[in-house]
Amino acid sequence: MAEERTEEELIEALKIWWQENGFKAIAAIVLIVGGYFGWQSWQQNLAVQSEEASNLWQASMDVVMTQQAGQSLDTAQQKIVNDNADKLKADFSGTAYAHLAAALKAKLAVEGGDLDTAADELQWSLDNGSSEAAKILMRLRLARVEAARGNVEMALEMLQGVNSGAHKSSYEEAKGDFYLQLGNTEAAYSAYDAAIVANKSTDQIVGNVLELKIGQVRPAQKPEVLPNSDEASVATDMASEGGQ
């Protein structure tokens, strides 16, 4: 009898627990199972998106690779690259391909003299979560575009206080160019000097260009101060007397 009573009490306790917690238990199971399959679906979707973005970027690169040295893409080729860039930015803005496409579109715009479009593309990348490494390059390129648009002081301000890391030489060179445009040759000299010190490039042309730039703004050496004529005459007489 005691065993039967114990079983009855257990069954009754389970009934009460189920009434109080049964729905929560089912919900938890649904969430766990649903979460697992949702995670799997999200991963698969991400892989598909990454592949689509990669294909769009590769299609743009295929077009660019056909470009002959010293020649620009024709209208049809530029449209392919620009359309792909716009689609990547619209549908795959969270991928690196979108930011690469924006940079490429900006490059083509600069080559075509469309500085406004170039500035818009580079600013989009900065505003839409590009990596820190990419931001350093995008900021440098945008600063040069702004300087070319006549916004030299703005361009200079964009580069101030930035931890440019491995791109310090390029940043300092750009600052030197901007200071020179503003007529501040002393500041330009300091910037070019810093660029030369920070230069780690193995390309000799890079070093030669920096040397040419700093040579344009190197301060003129002050003439050697000679003793006055009377002192020089006395010194000469004394030397002559000493030799006699």
Stockholm file with secondary structure:
# STOCKHOLM 1.0

chainA/1-244         MAEERTEEELIEALKIWWQENGFKAIAAIVLIVGGYFGWQSWQQNLAVQSEEASNLWQASMDVVMTQQAGQSLDTAQQKIVNDNADKLKADFSGTAYAHLAAALKAKLAVEGGDLDTAADELQWSLDNGSSEAAKILMRLRLARVEAARGNVEMALEMLQGVNSGAHKSSYEEAKGDFYLQLGNTEAAYSAYDAAIVANKSTDQIVGNVLELKIGQVRPAQKPEVLPNSDEASVATDMASEGGQ
#=GR chainA/1-244 SS CHHHHHHHHHHHHHHHHHHHHHHHHHHHHHHHHHHHHHHHHHHHHHHHHHHHHHHHHHHHHHHHHTCCTTCCCCHHHHHHHHHHHHHHHHHCTTSHHHHHHHHHHHHHHHHTTCHHHHHHHHHHHHHTTCCHHHHHHHHHHHHHHHHHTTCHHHHHHHHTTCCCGGGHHHHHHHHHHHHHHTTCHHHHHHHHHHHHHHCCCCCHHHHHHHHHHHHHHCCCCCCCCCCCHHHHHHHHHHHHHHHC
#=GC SS_cons         CHHHHHHHHHHHHHHHHHHHHHHHHHHHHHHHHHHHHHHHHHHHHHHHHHHHHHHHHHHHHHHHHTCCTTCCCCHHHHHHHHHHHHHHHHHCTTSHHHHHHHHHHHHHHHHTTCHHHHHHHHHHHHHTTCCHHHHHHHHHHHHHHHHHTTCHHHHHHHHTTCCCGGGHHHHHHHHHHHHHHTTCHHHHHHHHHHHHHHCCCCCHHHHHHHHHHHHHHCCCCCCCCCCCHHHHHHHHHHHHHHHC
//
